Amino acid sequence: MEVLNVLLLMAYLIVAAVMVWIVLVQEPKTTGGDLMGGGTTDLFAARGVTGGMYRLTVWLGIIFAALALLIGMVPR
């Protein structure tokens, strides 16, 4: 079980690092004025490369949560 625990932790850390990188690389959807109601933006209308990165971020978040649950369930 120790090997499984180490593998899960390594996968967890890799997914976390990739998710942080993907989030930092994405272009912001709004500017400062838009946050206070200065403009109309559609937060969930992702297209092109940005859309792919948005979907990748969602999938990485799901994998991240699943790995966290698995790490919690594996006996040490």
FIKETI-48922 format. One record per residue (C-alpha): x, y, z. Coordinates in steps of 0.05 Angstrom, whole numbers, plus 5000, padded with zeros to 4 digits. Each point is the difference from the previous one (the first is absolute). Layout:
FIKETI-48922
XYZ/...
end
This chain:
FIKETI-48922
500050005000/505950475011/501749994925/492850164982/499950585049/506550284971/497449944929/493550345017/503750575035/504650094940/494150024952/496550495047/506050475001/500949964924/492650164988/500450575049/506150304967/497049934930/493550315023/503650605031/504050094935/493749964956/496350505043/505850494999/500849944924/492750154986/498050694977/495550385049/492750044977/498750675032/503750645014/499750415064/494350444976/495849404980/500349715070/496150605027/494649954946/503450444948/499249514943/496549374979/504049364996/497949284992/504349625049/498149314975/500250134925/507049724988/502249924928/506349794962/506349885040/497050335061/494149524997/504749404997/503950275059/493550125038/497849284988/506949745019/499650405065/493249695016/502549304987/506350115041/495750255057/495749374997/506249564999/503050405057/493849895043/499649264982/507449905018/498850365066/494349525016/504249404981/505850225042/495350085059/497149304990/506449614991/502449715066/507050195021/
end
